[in-house]
Amino acid sequence: MKRLQITLNDELYSWLTKEIKEMRFGSYSHAINYALKRLQEEIEKEKAMK
């Protein structure tokens, strides 16, 4: 795994913090990895349909 620093807008940060507190995600890293994986799958699916 690679380590990096990111910047989130206030709205996304607040939402993400709430989701972590509600135990949907274990950490910020978990949530961001999950979201990017879903985006990757969606983009690859769109490319396959072309």
PDB file of N, CA, C, O and CB in Angstrom:
ATOM      1  N   MET A   1       0.840  -1.189   0.000  1.00  0.00           N
ATOM      2  CA  MET A   1       0.000   0.000   0.000  1.00  0.00           C
ATOM      3  C   MET A   1       0.879   1.244   0.000  1.00  0.00           C
ATOM      4  O   MET A   1       1.978   1.261   0.555  1.00  0.00           O
ATOM      5  CB  MET A   1      -0.953   0.003   1.218  1.00  0.00           C
ATOM      6  N   LYS A   2       0.366   2.258  -0.628  1.00  0.00           N
ATOM      7  CA  LYS A   2       1.047   3.558  -0.658  1.00  0.00           C
ATOM      8  C   LYS A   2       0.358   4.497   0.310  1.00  0.00           C
ATOM      9  O   LYS A   2      -0.850   4.408   0.530  1.00  0.00           O
ATOM     10  CB  LYS A   2       1.056   4.161  -2.094  1.00  0.00           C
ATOM     11  N   ARG A   3       1.119   5.376   0.871  1.00  0.00           N
ATOM     12  CA  ARG A   3       0.597   6.350   1.814  1.00  0.00           C
ATOM     13  C   ARG A   3       0.599   7.720   1.142  1.00  0.00           C
ATOM     14  O   ARG A   3       1.584   8.099   0.508  1.00  0.00           O
ATOM     15  CB  ARG A   3       1.434   6.366   3.131  1.00  0.00           C
ATOM     16  N   LEU A   4      -0.509   8.471   1.278  1.00  0.00           N
ATOM     17  CA  LEU A   4      -0.565   9.812   0.711  1.00  0.00           C
ATOM     18  C   LEU A   4      -1.453  10.710   1.544  1.00  0.00           C
ATOM     19  O   LEU A   4      -2.180  10.255   2.427  1.00  0.00           O
ATOM     20  CB  LEU A   4      -1.064   9.767  -0.726  1.00  0.00           C
ATOM     21  N   GLN A   5      -1.378  11.966   1.251  1.00  0.00           N
ATOM     22  CA  GLN A   5      -2.177  12.964   1.964  1.00  0.00           C
ATOM     23  C   GLN A   5      -3.206  13.521   0.991  1.00  0.00           C
ATOM     24  O   GLN A   5      -2.884  13.782  -0.168  1.00  0.00           O
ATOM     25  CB  GLN A   5      -1.277  14.109   2.556  1.00  0.00           C
ATOM     26  N   ILE A   6      -4.448  13.705   1.451  1.00  0.00           N
ATOM     27  CA  ILE A   6      -5.500  14.238   0.580  1.00  0.00           C
ATOM     28  C   ILE A   6      -6.183  15.422   1.257  1.00  0.00           C
ATOM     29  O   ILE A   6      -6.036  15.647   2.458  1.00  0.00           O
ATOM     30  CB  ILE A   6      -6.540  13.138   0.234  1.00  0.00           C
ATOM     31  N   THR A   7      -6.917  16.156   0.470  1.00  0.00           N
ATOM     32  CA  THR A   7      -7.730  17.259   0.968  1.00  0.00           C
ATOM     33  C   THR A   7      -9.163  16.996   0.541  1.00  0.00           C
ATOM     34  O   THR A   7      -9.424  16.695  -0.624  1.00  0.00           O
ATOM     35  CB  THR A   7      -7.219  18.646   0.435  1.00  0.00           C
ATOM     36  N   LEU A   8     -10.096  17.108   1.488  1.00  0.00           N
ATOM     37  CA  LEU A   8     -11.523  16.922   1.213  1.00  0.00           C
ATOM     38  C   LEU A   8     -12.256  18.227   1.465  1.00  0.00           C
ATOM     39  O   LEU A   8     -11.860  19.018   2.321  1.00  0.00           O
ATOM     40  CB  LEU A   8     -12.120  15.783   2.086  1.00  0.00           C
ATOM     41  N   ASN A   9     -13.329  18.446   0.711  1.00  0.00           N
ATOM     42  CA  ASN A   9     -14.134  19.620   1.029  1.00  0.00           C
ATOM     43  C   ASN A   9     -14.872  19.359   2.344  1.00  0.00           C
ATOM     44  O   ASN A   9     -15.027  18.212   2.762  1.00  0.00           O
ATOM     45  CB  ASN A   9     -15.140  19.947  -0.129  1.00  0.00           C
ATOM     46  N   ASP A  10     -15.315  20.416   2.977  1.00  0.00           N
ATOM     47  CA  ASP A  10     -15.920  20.322   4.311  1.00  0.00           C
ATOM     48  C   ASP A  10     -17.129  19.394   4.348  1.00  0.00           C
ATOM     49  O   ASP A  10     -17.306  18.637   5.303  1.00  0.00           O
ATOM     50  CB  ASP A  10     -16.329  21.698   4.788  1.00  0.00           C
ATOM     51  N   GLU A  11     -17.956  19.451   3.316  1.00  0.00           N
ATOM     52  CA  GLU A  11     -19.158  18.625   3.283  1.00  0.00           C
ATOM     53  C   GLU A  11     -18.808  17.135   3.252  1.00  0.00           C
ATOM     54  O   GLU A  11     -19.383  16.347   4.003  1.00  0.00           O
ATOM     55  CB  GLU A  11     -20.017  18.989   2.069  1.00  0.00           C
ATOM     56  N   LEU A  12     -17.869  16.750   2.388  1.00  0.00           N
ATOM     57  CA  LEU A  12     -17.463  15.342   2.319  1.00  0.00           C
ATOM     58  C   LEU A  12     -16.789  14.893   3.614  1.00  0.00           C
ATOM     59  O   LEU A  12     -17.017  13.776   4.079  1.00  0.00           O
ATOM     60  CB  LEU A  12     -16.516  15.118   1.132  1.00  0.00           C
ATOM     61  N   TYR A  13     -15.973  15.745   4.187  1.00  0.00           N
ATOM     62  CA  TYR A  13     -15.290  15.398   5.432  1.00  0.00           C
ATOM     63  C   TYR A  13     -16.310  15.159   6.552  1.00  0.00           C
ATOM     64  O   TYR A  13     -16.194  14.185   7.296  1.00  0.00           O
ATOM     65  CB  TYR A  13     -14.298  16.517   5.835  1.00  0.00           C
ATOM     66  N   SER A  14     -17.294  16.030   6.670  1.00  0.00           N
ATOM     67  CA  SER A  14     -18.322  15.871   7.702  1.00  0.00           C
ATOM     68  C   SER A  14     -19.115  14.591   7.500  1.00  0.00           C
ATOM     69  O   SER A  14     -19.375  13.858   8.454  1.00  0.00           O
ATOM     70  CB  SER A  14     -19.265  17.071   7.705  1.00  0.00           C
ATOM     71  N   TRP A  15     -19.501  14.320   6.254  1.00  0.00           N
ATOM     72  CA  TRP A  15     -20.252  13.112   5.962  1.00  0.00           C
ATOM     73  C   TRP A  15     -19.422  11.872   6.279  1.00  0.00           C
ATOM     74  O   TRP A  15     -19.916  10.923   6.887  1.00  0.00           O
ATOM     75  CB  TRP A  15     -20.694  13.099   4.498  1.00  0.00           C
ATOM     76  N   LEU A  16     -18.174  11.890   5.867  1.00  0.00           N
ATOM     77  CA  LEU A  16     -17.293  10.750   6.094  1.00  0.00           C
ATOM     78  C   LEU A  16     -17.071  10.504   7.580  1.00  0.00           C
ATOM     79  O   LEU A  16     -17.076   9.357   8.026  1.00  0.00           O
ATOM     80  CB  LEU A  16     -15.957  10.969   5.399  1.00  0.00           C
ATOM     81  N   THR A  17     -16.880  11.557   8.338  1.00  0.00           N
ATOM     82  CA  THR A  17     -16.704  11.440   9.785  1.00  0.00           C
ATOM     83  C   THR A  17     -17.936  10.813  10.425  1.00  0.00           C
ATOM     84  O   THR A  17     -17.821   9.952  11.297  1.00  0.00           O
ATOM     85  CB  THR A  17     -16.422  12.818  10.408  1.00  0.00           C
ATOM     86  N   LYS A  18     -19.121  11.252   9.985  1.00  0.00           N
ATOM     87  CA  LYS A  18     -20.373  10.691  10.501  1.00  0.00           C
ATOM     88  C   LYS A  18     -20.476   9.205  10.177  1.00  0.00           C
ATOM     89  O   LYS A  18     -20.867   8.411  11.033  1.00  0.00           O
ATOM     90  CB  LYS A  18     -21.581  11.444   9.918  1.00  0.00           C
ATOM     91  N   GLU A  19     -20.136   8.829   8.973  1.00  0.00           N
ATOM     92  CA  GLU A  19     -20.206   7.420   8.571  1.00  0.00           C
ATOM     93  C   GLU A  19     -19.231   6.564   9.372  1.00  0.00           C
ATOM     94  O   GLU A  19     -19.549   5.423   9.707  1.00  0.00           O
ATOM     95  CB  GLU A  19     -19.914   7.279   7.074  1.00  0.00           C
ATOM     96  N   ILE A  20     -18.077   7.081   9.678  1.00  0.00           N
ATOM     97  CA  ILE A  20     -17.103   6.345  10.495  1.00  0.00           C
ATOM     98  C   ILE A  20     -17.632   6.187  11.917  1.00  0.00           C
ATOM     99  O   ILE A  20     -17.517   5.112  12.505  1.00  0.00           O
ATOM    100  CB  ILE A  20     -15.729   7.070  10.507  1.00  0.00           C
ATOM    101  N   LYS A  21     -18.204   7.239  12.468  1.00  0.00           N
ATOM    102  CA  LYS A  21     -18.763   7.161  13.821  1.00  0.00           C
ATOM    103  C   LYS A  21     -19.906   6.164  13.895  1.00  0.00           C
ATOM    104  O   LYS A  21     -20.104   5.516  14.923  1.00  0.00           O
ATOM    105  CB  LYS A  21     -19.246   8.533  14.277  1.00  0.00           C
ATOM    106  N   GLU A  22     -20.669   6.036  12.793  1.00  0.00           N
ATOM    107  CA  GLU A  22     -21.786   5.085  12.738  1.00  0.00           C
ATOM    108  C   GLU A  22     -21.316   3.685  12.362  1.00  0.00           C
ATOM    109  O   GLU A  22     -22.133   2.784  12.169  1.00  0.00           O
ATOM    110  CB  GLU A  22     -22.838   5.562  11.740  1.00  0.00           C
ATOM    111  N   MET A  23     -20.007   3.500  12.258  1.00  0.00           N
ATOM    112  CA  MET A  23     -19.375   2.203  12.012  1.00  0.00           C
ATOM    113  C   MET A  23     -19.602   1.649  10.599  1.00  0.00           C
ATOM    114  O   MET A  23     -19.443   0.448  10.379  1.00  0.00           O
ATOM    115  CB  MET A  23     -19.881   1.213  13.012  1.00  0.00           C
ATOM    116  N   ARG A  24     -19.968   2.497   9.653  1.00  0.00           N
ATOM    117  CA  ARG A  24     -20.068   2.020   8.267  1.00  0.00           C
ATOM    118  C   ARG A  24     -18.679   1.734   7.715  1.00  0.00           C
ATOM    119  O   ARG A  24     -18.486   0.781   6.959  1.00  0.00           O
ATOM    120  CB  ARG A  24     -20.799   3.058   7.375  1.00  0.00           C
ATOM    121  N   PHE A  25     -17.715   2.560   8.095  1.00  0.00           N
ATOM    122  CA  PHE A  25     -16.323   2.384   7.682  1.00  0.00           C
ATOM    123  C   PHE A  25     -15.449   2.379   8.931  1.00  0.00           C
ATOM    124  O   PHE A  25     -15.769   3.020   9.932  1.00  0.00           O
ATOM    125  CB  PHE A  25     -15.876   3.509   6.686  1.00  0.00           C
ATOM    126  N   GLY A  26     -14.350   1.653   8.856  1.00  0.00           N
ATOM    127  CA  GLY A  26     -13.458   1.553  10.000  1.00  0.00           C
ATOM    128  C   GLY A  26     -12.508   2.727  10.138  1.00  0.00           C
ATOM    129  O   GLY A  26     -11.988   2.994  11.222  1.00  0.00           O
ATOM    130  N   SER A  27     -12.285   3.428   9.035  1.00  0.00           N
ATOM    131  CA  SER A  27     -11.348   4.545   9.046  1.00  0.00           C
ATOM    132  C   SER A  27     -11.546   5.376   7.787  1.00  0.00           C
ATOM    133  O   SER A  27     -12.296   4.997   6.887  1.00  0.00           O
ATOM    134  CB  SER A  27      -9.884   4.043   9.151  1.00  0.00           C
ATOM    135  N   TYR A  28     -10.864   6.514   7.737  1.00  0.00           N
ATOM    136  CA  TYR A  28     -10.909   7.341   6.527  1.00  0.00           C
ATOM    137  C   TYR A  28     -10.307   6.567   5.356  1.00  0.00           C
ATOM    138  O   TYR A  28     -10.839   6.605   4.246  1.00  0.00           O
ATOM    139  CB  TYR A  28     -10.150   8.685   6.743  1.00  0.00           C
ATOM    140  N   SER A  29      -9.206   5.870   5.600  1.00  0.00           N
ATOM    141  CA  SER A  29      -8.567   5.089   4.537  1.00  0.00           C
ATOM    142  C   SER A  29      -9.507   4.014   3.995  1.00  0.00           C
ATOM    143  O   SER A  29      -9.598   3.812   2.784  1.00  0.00           O
ATOM    144  CB  SER A  29      -7.278   4.442   5.054  1.00  0.00           C
ATOM    145  N   HIS A  30     -10.197   3.335   4.891  1.00  0.00           N
ATOM    146  CA  HIS A  30     -11.141   2.302   4.466  1.00  0.00           C
ATOM    147  C   HIS A  30     -12.211   2.916   3.569  1.00  0.00           C
ATOM    148  O   HIS A  30     -12.510   2.373   2.505  1.00  0.00           O
ATOM    149  CB  HIS A  30     -11.789   1.613   5.691  1.00  0.00           C
ATOM    150  N   ALA A  31     -12.782   4.021   3.980  1.00  0.00           N
ATOM    151  CA  ALA A  31     -13.855   4.661   3.216  1.00  0.00           C
ATOM    152  C   ALA A  31     -13.372   5.133   1.849  1.00  0.00           C
ATOM    153  O   ALA A  31     -14.067   4.953   0.849  1.00  0.00           O
ATOM    154  CB  ALA A  31     -14.426   5.837   3.997  1.00  0.00           C
ATOM    155  N   ILE A  32     -12.211   5.723   1.803  1.00  0.00           N
ATOM    156  CA  ILE A  32     -11.686   6.250   0.537  1.00  0.00           C
ATOM    157  C   ILE A  32     -11.312   5.111  -0.403  1.00  0.00           C
ATOM    158  O   ILE A  32     -11.581   5.189  -1.602  1.00  0.00           O
ATOM    159  CB  ILE A  32     -10.460   7.152   0.790  1.00  0.00           C
ATOM    160  N   ASN A  33     -10.698   4.056   0.122  1.00  0.00           N
ATOM    161  CA  ASN A  33     -10.386   2.892  -0.708  1.00  0.00           C
ATOM    162  C   ASN A  33     -11.657   2.269  -1.261  1.00  0.00           C
ATOM    163  O   ASN A  33     -11.705   1.892  -2.432  1.00  0.00           O
ATOM    164  CB  ASN A  33      -9.596   1.852   0.096  1.00  0.00           C
ATOM    165  N   TYR A  34     -12.684   2.158  -0.433  1.00  0.00           N
ATOM    166  CA  TYR A  34     -13.966   1.604  -0.857  1.00  0.00           C
ATOM    167  C   TYR A  34     -14.566   2.447  -1.989  1.00  0.00           C
ATOM    168  O   TYR A  34     -14.993   1.913  -3.013  1.00  0.00           O
ATOM    169  CB  TYR A  34     -14.944   1.533   0.338  1.00  0.00           C
ATOM    170  N   ALA A  35     -14.591   3.748  -1.794  1.00  0.00           N
ATOM    171  CA  ALA A  35     -15.193   4.638  -2.789  1.00  0.00           C
ATOM    172  C   ALA A  35     -14.433   4.601  -4.108  1.00  0.00           C
ATOM    173  O   ALA A  35     -15.045   4.567  -5.175  1.00  0.00           O
ATOM    174  CB  ALA A  35     -15.242   6.068  -2.261  1.00  0.00           C
ATOM    175  N   LEU A  36     -13.123   4.606  -4.046  1.00  0.00           N
ATOM    176  CA  LEU A  36     -12.330   4.585  -5.273  1.00  0.00           C
ATOM    177  C   LEU A  36     -12.453   3.245  -5.995  1.00  0.00           C
ATOM    178  O   LEU A  36     -12.454   3.200  -7.226  1.00  0.00           O
ATOM    179  CB  LEU A  36     -10.864   4.876  -4.958  1.00  0.00           C
ATOM    180  N   LYS A  37     -12.555   2.170  -5.247  1.00  0.00           N
ATOM    181  CA  LYS A  37     -12.737   0.855  -5.873  1.00  0.00           C
ATOM    182  C   LYS A  37     -14.071   0.801  -6.609  1.00  0.00           C
ATOM    183  O   LYS A  37     -14.149   0.290  -7.726  1.00  0.00           O
ATOM    184  CB  LYS A  37     -12.663  -0.271  -4.814  1.00  0.00           C
ATOM    185  N   ARG A  38     -15.112   1.326  -5.986  1.00  0.00           N
ATOM    186  CA  ARG A  38     -16.436   1.360  -6.638  1.00  0.00           C
ATOM    187  C   ARG A  38     -16.390   2.219  -7.905  1.00  0.00           C
ATOM    188  O   ARG A  38     -16.962   1.843  -8.928  1.00  0.00           O
ATOM    189  CB  ARG A  38     -17.515   1.910  -5.658  1.00  0.00           C
ATOM    190  N   LEU A  39     -15.714   3.369  -7.843  1.00  0.00           N
ATOM    191  CA  LEU A  39     -15.581   4.240  -9.004  1.00  0.00           C
ATOM    192  C   LEU A  39     -14.805   3.536 -10.114  1.00  0.00           C
ATOM    193  O   LEU A  39     -15.187   3.605 -11.283  1.00  0.00           O
ATOM    194  CB  LEU A  39     -14.886   5.554  -8.616  1.00  0.00           C
ATOM    195  N   GLN A  40     -13.728   2.866  -9.753  1.00  0.00           N
ATOM    196  CA  GLN A  40     -12.937   2.121 -10.732  1.00  0.00           C
ATOM    197  C   GLN A  40     -13.808   1.076 -11.435  1.00  0.00           C
ATOM    198  O   GLN A  40     -13.774   0.966 -12.661  1.00  0.00           O
ATOM    199  CB  GLN A  40     -11.726   1.441 -10.048  1.00  0.00           C
ATOM    200  N   GLU A  41     -14.576   0.320 -10.676  1.00  0.00           N
ATOM    201  CA  GLU A  41     -15.443  -0.708 -11.257  1.00  0.00           C
ATOM    202  C   GLU A  41     -16.476  -0.096 -12.194  1.00  0.00           C
ATOM    203  O   GLU A  41     -16.757  -0.642 -13.261  1.00  0.00           O
ATOM    204  CB  GLU A  41     -16.146  -1.499 -10.153  1.00  0.00           C
ATOM    205  N   GLU A  42     -17.040   1.042 -11.791  1.00  0.00           N
ATOM    206  CA  GLU A  42     -18.039   1.715 -12.628  1.00  0.00           C
ATOM    207  C   GLU A  42     -17.435   2.195 -13.946  1.00  0.00           C
ATOM    208  O   GLU A  42     -18.033   2.017 -15.007  1.00  0.00           O
ATOM    209  CB  GLU A  42     -18.650   2.900 -11.874  1.00  0.00           C
ATOM    210  N   ILE A  43     -16.259   2.798 -13.878  1.00  0.00           N
ATOM    211  CA  ILE A  43     -15.596   3.291 -15.091  1.00  0.00           C
ATOM    212  C   ILE A  43     -15.230   2.133 -16.018  1.00  0.00           C
ATOM    213  O   ILE A  43     -15.431   2.222 -17.229  1.00  0.00           O
ATOM    214  CB  ILE A  43     -14.333   4.097 -14.725  1.00  0.00           C
ATOM    215  N   GLU A  44     -14.693   1.050 -15.455  1.00  0.00           N
ATOM    216  CA  GLU A  44     -14.334  -0.096 -16.276  1.00  0.00           C
ATOM    217  C   GLU A  44     -15.564  -0.740 -16.911  1.00  0.00           C
ATOM    218  O   GLU A  44     -15.500  -1.218 -18.043  1.00  0.00           O
ATOM    219  CB  GLU A  44     -13.580  -1.120 -15.443  1.00  0.00           C
ATOM    220  N   LYS A  45     -16.675  -0.755 -16.192  1.00  0.00           N
ATOM    221  CA  LYS A  45     -17.910  -1.298 -16.748  1.00  0.00           C
ATOM    222  C   LYS A  45     -18.398  -0.432 -17.920  1.00  0.00           C
ATOM    223  O   LYS A  45     -18.842  -0.958 -18.940  1.00  0.00           O
ATOM    224  CB  LYS A  45     -19.000  -1.390 -15.652  1.00  0.00           C
ATOM    225  N   GLU A  46     -18.313   0.884 -17.772  1.00  0.00           N
ATOM    226  CA  GLU A  46     -18.712   1.794 -18.848  1.00  0.00           C
ATOM    227  C   GLU A  46     -17.829   1.602 -20.078  1.00  0.00           C
ATOM    228  O   GLU A  46     -18.322   1.598 -21.207  1.00  0.00           O
ATOM    229  CB  GLU A  46     -18.644   3.256 -18.371  1.00  0.00           C
ATOM    230  N   LYS A  47     -16.531   1.443 -19.859  1.00  0.00           N
ATOM    231  CA  LYS A  47     -15.610   1.239 -20.985  1.00  0.00           C
ATOM    232  C   LYS A  47     -15.916  -0.056 -21.722  1.00  0.00           C
ATOM    233  O   LYS A  47     -15.835  -0.113 -22.949  1.00  0.00           O
ATOM    234  CB  LYS A  47     -14.160   1.228 -20.494  1.00  0.00           C
ATOM    235  N   ALA A  48     -16.264  -1.089 -20.974  1.00  0.00           N
ATOM    236  CA  ALA A  48     -16.564  -2.391 -21.585  1.00  0.00           C
ATOM    237  C   ALA A  48     -17.829  -2.338 -22.438  1.00  0.00           C
ATOM    238  O   ALA A  48     -17.983  -3.117 -23.379  1.00  0.00           O
ATOM    239  CB  ALA A  48     -16.717  -3.460 -20.501  1.00  0.00           C
ATOM    240  N   MET A  49     -18.724  -1.423 -22.109  1.00  0.00           N
ATOM    241  CA  MET A  49     -19.987  -1.322 -22.845  1.00  0.00           C
ATOM    242  C   MET A  49     -19.823  -0.587 -24.176  1.00  0.00           C
ATOM    243  O   MET A  49     -20.715  -0.642 -25.022  1.00  0.00           O
ATOM    244  CB  MET A  49     -21.031  -0.614 -21.994  1.00  0.00           C
ATOM    245  N   LYS A  50     -18.725   0.084 -24.365  1.00  0.00           N
ATOM    246  CA  LYS A  50     -18.508   0.866 -25.597  1.00  0.00           C
ATOM    247  C   LYS A  50     -18.038   0.013 -26.730  1.00  0.00           C
ATOM    248  O   LYS A  50     -17.812   0.517 -27.830  1.00  0.00           O
ATOM    249  CB  LYS A  50     -17.511   1.967 -25.362  1.00  0.00           C
TER     250      LYS A  50
END
